[in-house]
Structures are given as C-alpha cells and as structure tokens.
C-alpha cells in the first residue's frame, strides 16, 4: 500500500494566535513541532513519502532535512486547498493512500500510526482521528487518496465522517490519545507539558516559553 503523509503548514508568524505568545516564540514553537512530527513520520515503515504543503521558508528548510516533498502553497487559502494540491501530486505519482496530519501534534509516536492503520479495510477505506475537543480532525487516512473531499472547517471530524460514509462503508473513527492532542491554546500546551511523554521535547518547549 503505497502511502504518503501530508502536512499542510501555515506561515509560522500567522499561526497559533490563541497561544497568546510573542510572534518569535510562536515561530520557534511551530518549528520544533514540525521537526518532531517529521522525525516520527520519517522513521515509520508505513509511510513511503512525506508531503509538506506550505510557503513558509523555515518549514521548507526543515522539510528538506527529512527528504520530504515540498509543494509551494502561495495563496495559503486553507487546509482543504493545501490537501487538494497534495492530492494532485499523489495521484500523478501513483500513491494508493494518504494520511493527512496537522503540524501541531508533537506527541505522536510511530506506534500510533501502526494502531490507526489496524482499522484499514480493502479495497477502500477512511480512518478519522478527531481532536481532543472533538472540534477538528487530527488525522485523516484515505484510500484511494481522492476517496472524498476534505472539510477542514467547523466540526470537521463530523463532516469527514458523514462525507466518508457517502463514499465507502469502511469508515472508522479511531481514538489515539497522542494524535488527538493538538496544541491550539494554552490549555493544550500545559497538558502536553504535564504529560511529559517526550521529556527532551518538553524541555525544548519550556526553554522557548521561559
């Protein structure tokens, strides 16, 4: 199953406004989170290629370190548009399945990817991991890669569930604790630091915040 991971990356300086941090700290935090998820995805045997969709120069530099494909998203019109740009590349290069992740789930581990994919069903399927607050989609796996359009907006995980069921009977909503914790606001960040599942990463983030 030729599978790619897709990560849309918003310009760092425009991201994470709900954290209420100075721009330079937000940029550093975005950089560290992106590096962490790329590190995890790059060692997963389930993922053949990583696709980054962005116009953020720092993200492009990081992507190159992990041999990721970079698709420039000049307009930056949102996650749905970014995913559609990636889909074009994936279809042209004969990828069978795609996994869309946000850049702000630094707790993810390779075993989480394995666990998620236990729910795959041939010949087509969709797997959806909601956010911790059940107001977003923190992982969307589709086979084929264009099985359905994405709906990254209000209530996206419910919209994704409904849309997926229109295209296949093989739909699974999977709860993966580390993937469900995205860093959107101070509460999320404090929870991630308290859990301390990745001590080295937690130390790096604490240094940024101090």
N, C-alpha and C positions, 0 to 999 in steps of 0.2 A: 504494500500500500504506500505509494509514493506520496509522502505527506510534507507539507510546509507549514511553518508557523508564521503568522502575520502579526506585526505590531505597528499600529498607527501611532505616530509620535507627534504630539503638538509642540509648537515652538515653546521652549522651556520658559521663556520670560512671560508667556501668556497663560501658563498652566498653573494649576493648584492655588488659585486665589483664595479658596476657603481655608487654606492653612494660615492665612494672615501672617505671613513671614516676609521679610525683605526679599526683593527680587533675586539678589545674589545667592541667598540661602535656598530659595526655591530652585534656582538653576542647578545648584550643587546637588540638591536632593534628587531632582529629576535625573541628573547624570548618574548618580550612584544607583538609583532604582533600575534604570535602563541597563546599566552594566551587569547588575545582579541577574535580571531575568534573561539577558543574553547568555550569560555564563551557564545558567541552568539549561536553557534550551539547546545550547551548543553541544552539551555532553549527553543529551537524550538520544538513545539509539532509535527512537520512534520518529525523529524529525530529520528529514534529509536536507532541508534548506530553511533559513530564516529570512523573511522579507521585512524590511523596515520601510514604512511609507512616511516621509517627512520632508520638511525643508529646513529643519534645524541643523545648522552646521556641526554643532557639538555631537548631536546624535549620529550624524553621518560618519564622523571620525570614530566614534565608538563602534558603530556597525562594522566598519572595515576591519577592526581588530578581531572580530568574530566571523569574518568571511561571510557576512550577511549581504544579501542583495538589497540595494537601496533604490527605491522608487521615489523620485522627487515629486512632492505634492505642493506645487507652487501656490495653488489657490487656498489650500487648507480650509476646505468647506465642511469639514466634519469627518467623523469616523466612517459613516456609510460611504462617502465618496472615496476615502482612503482605501477602504476594503475593496471597492469596485476596481480601483486602479491595480491592486494586488491580484485580483481575480483574473484580470486580462493577462497578466504575466504568467500566472499559474496554468491557465488553460493553454496558452501558447507553448508552455514547456511541459505539458502532459502530467501535471500533478493530479493525483486522484482525490486527495483530501486536503483540507486546510484547517488550521486551528488558529482562531483569532484571539489574541490576548491584549489587554491594556498594558501600558508600561509601568503601572503603579501597583504591581502585586509582588513586591520584593520577597515575600515569604515563600514563594513557590519552590518546590523541590522536584527532582526528576521522578520520584515515585508518585507524585500527584498526577503527572502526565500518564504514567502507566495505569493508575487507578481509573482515571477518566476513560481511557480507551478500552477498559474492560467491558464497556457498555456499547461498543461498536457492533453493528449488525449489517451484514451484507445483504443485498448489493448497494443499498444506500442508507444513510442514517444522519441524524443530527443529535449532538450532545450539547447541553447547555448547562453552564455553571453560573448561578446567579451571584450577585454581590451580597455581602453580609446583611445589608439593609434591604435586600430584595427590591432595589430600585434600579438595578442595572444588570448587565451581562458581563461576567469576568472571564468567561471562556465560551467560545462557540466553535464547535467542531462540525464540519460538513463534508459529506461525501455523496455526490461529487461536489467540487468546490463551489459550483454555482447552483446548488440544490435549491436555494431560496435567497431572496434579497434580505439584507440586514436592516435592522430597525433600532439603531443606537440612538434612542431618544427617551422620552419619559416612559417608564415602565417597560424598558426594553426586553427584560427577560420574559415577561408575559407575552409581549408582542412576538418575540422569537419563538416561543413555544407554540403559539397559535399558528404562526406562519409555517413553521416546520411541519405541523400536523396536516397542513393542506397539501404537502408535497411528499410525505412519507409516513408510514405507520411506525417506523423505527425512530422514535424520539425519546430521549432520556434526559430528565433533569437530574443532575448529579451534584451532591453537596461535597465540596472539597474545601475544608476549613482554610487552608493557607491561600488558596486561589480566591476565595470569597472575600478576603480582607484586602481591599484596595485602599490606598492612602489618599483620601479626599479632604479630610478635615483634621483638626487637632485631636479629636476623639480617636479616629482611626490610627493616627500616628502614635499616640500614647499607648493604645492597645498593642500595636506591633512591638513597641519598645518593651512593654511589660512582659509580653510572651517570651521574648528573648530566645527565639528558636535558632537564630543565627547571630551568636554573640559578636563576631567580628564585624558584621554589617551593622548591628545595633551600635557598636562603639563608634563606627564611622559617622553614623547619623547623629549621634549625641554630640560629636565634635562639631558638626555643622551647626547644630542648634545652639550650642553654647557661645 
